[in-house]
Amino acid sequence: MSAAPYEPISADIDPAEIQKASQDGRQQFEGYGLRVANKAEFSLIAPVIQPGGAAVFRERAIKAQYEAGFWEGRLGTVHDLRVGLVNNDTQILFAATYSDDFKPYVADVIKFASPWIDHMFVGVAEGYPGLTHPSAVDYILKYQVQASVWYASNPEASPRNIAKGLRLSAVFDDLLDVAQS
């Protein structure tokens, strides 16, 4: 018995093209969330303290945005991060794409970015104990959600690989400029 051929969402697309671009998303090994090659997604949706938590977050978000590159750069594994209020300010979303495994990612966030994360979540997210508190991982696991659909571009590349590639590209461009002058 053979399986029926794959039929793309659009009849205008060749199934072979879909197959070439398809990714093998799988469950994170030691955590919640999807993974494709070396990249994984992390999403958390926690309740916001009512009333007032949303106003506290908005006030702190300006400084958090300004310092985001510093704190996330300390981790070295984060591709992107989004933190924002959702559902009429009743919940706060924390969503990241990172390289490597779940447990080391969470350990690195606690080790390298606690002050920054706590700045955004203490007094905002209901029941949030602070990242260095012994119950922090239980809090994370309580509110973590898994994406149903998630795509990762260049799934084998880490932020460090990408930064190195960009530096090499800049050096090569400079070399070409010198050769052409």
C-alpha positions in Angstrom: 0.0 0.0 0.0 1.6 3.3 -1.0 1.0 6.7 0.6 -1.0 9.3 -1.3 1.2 12.0 -3.0 1.6 15.2 -1.1 -0.7 18.0 -2.2 0.6 21.5 -1.4 -1.7 24.2 -0.1 -1.5 25.9 -3.5 -2.0 23.8 -6.6 0.4 26.2 -8.4 3.4 24.8 -6.4 5.3 21.6 -7.3 5.3 19.2 -4.4 9.0 18.6 -5.0 9.7 22.3 -4.3 7.9 22.0 -1.0 9.9 18.9 -0.1 13.2 20.6 -0.7 12.3 23.5 1.7 10.6 21.4 4.3 12.1 21.2 7.8 12.0 18.4 10.3 10.6 20.1 13.3 10.8 17.9 16.4 10.1 18.2 20.2 13.0 19.7 22.2 14.9 16.9 23.9 15.0 18.1 27.5 12.4 20.8 27.4 9.3 22.1 25.9 9.3 23.7 22.4 10.1 22.8 18.9 13.6 22.4 17.4 15.0 22.3 13.9 18.6 21.2 13.7 20.6 23.6 16.0 17.8 26.1 16.6 14.9 25.9 19.0 11.9 28.1 19.9 10.9 29.1 23.4 7.6 30.8 24.2 6.1 31.8 27.5 2.7 33.4 28.1 2.2 34.5 31.7 -0.7 36.4 33.4 -0.1 40.1 34.1 -0.7 41.6 37.5 -4.0 43.5 37.4 -4.3 46.4 37.8 -1.0 48.1 37.1 1.3 45.5 35.8 0.9 46.6 32.2 1.8 50.2 33.0 4.9 49.0 34.9 5.9 46.9 31.9 5.4 49.8 29.4 7.5 52.1 31.6 10.3 49.6 31.9 10.2 48.4 28.3 12.0 51.5 27.1 15.1 50.7 29.2 14.8 47.0 28.4 14.8 47.7 24.7 17.8 50.0 25.0 19.8 47.3 26.9 18.5 44.2 24.9 21.7 43.9 22.8 23.9 43.9 25.8 22.0 41.3 27.8 21.2 39.0 24.9 24.8 39.4 23.6 26.1 38.0 26.9 24.2 34.8 26.1 25.6 34.4 22.6 22.9 31.9 21.6 19.9 34.1 21.0 18.8 34.7 17.4 15.8 36.8 18.2 13.6 37.7 21.2 10.2 39.3 21.5 8.6 40.4 24.8 5.2 42.2 24.8 1.8 42.5 26.3 -1.0 40.5 24.6 -4.7 39.8 25.1 -5.7 43.3 26.2 -2.7 43.6 28.6 -3.8 40.5 30.5 -0.8 38.4 29.5 2.9 39.0 28.8 4.6 37.1 25.9 8.3 36.1 26.0 9.3 34.4 22.7 12.8 33.5 21.6 14.7 31.6 19.0 18.0 30.2 20.3 20.8 27.8 19.4 21.8 24.7 21.3 19.8 22.8 23.9 17.0 23.8 26.3 18.6 23.2 29.7 21.9 25.1 28.9 19.8 28.0 27.3 17.7 28.4 30.5 20.8 28.1 32.7 22.6 30.8 30.6 19.6 33.1 30.8 19.5 32.7 34.6 23.3 33.2 34.8 23.8 36.0 32.3 20.5 37.9 32.0 18.6 37.7 35.3 18.8 41.5 36.1 17.4 42.3 32.7 14.6 39.7 32.6 13.7 40.5 36.2 13.5 44.2 35.2 10.8 43.3 32.7 8.9 40.7 34.8 9.1 41.5 38.5 5.9 43.5 39.4 4.5 42.7 36.0 4.0 39.0 35.6 1.7 37.5 38.3 3.6 35.2 40.7 6.9 35.7 38.9 9.6 34.9 41.6 12.7 36.3 39.9 15.1 34.2 37.8 17.5 33.4 40.7 14.7 32.2 43.0 14.6 28.3 43.4 11.0 28.2 42.0 11.9 30.1 38.8 12.2 27.0 36.6 8.9 25.7 37.9 7.3 29.1 37.0 8.8 28.9 33.5 7.5 25.4 32.9 4.1 26.4 34.2 3.6 29.1 31.6 5.8 27.8 28.7 3.8 27.0 25.5 4.9 25.2 22.4 4.4 26.6 18.9 2.3 24.6 16.5 4.1 26.0 13.5 7.7 27.3 13.6 10.2 27.9 10.9 13.9 28.6 11.3 16.1 30.0 8.6 19.6 28.6 8.4 18.8 26.1 11.2 22.4 24.9 11.5 23.9 28.4 12.1 24.4 29.8 15.6 24.6 33.5 16.3 28.3 33.1 16.7 28.6 31.4 13.3 26.5 34.2 11.7 28.6 37.0 13.4 31.8 35.2 12.2 30.5 35.0 8.7 29.6 38.6 8.6 33.1 39.6 9.9 34.7 37.4 7.2 32.4 38.9 4.5 33.4 42.5 5.6 37.1 41.6 5.5 36.6 40.0 2.0 34.8 43.1 0.8 37.6 45.3 2.1 40.1 43.1 0.3 38.1 43.4 -3.0 38.0 47.2 -2.5 41.8 47.3 -2.1 42.3 45.0 -5.1 40.1 47.2 -7.3 41.8 50.5 -6.4 
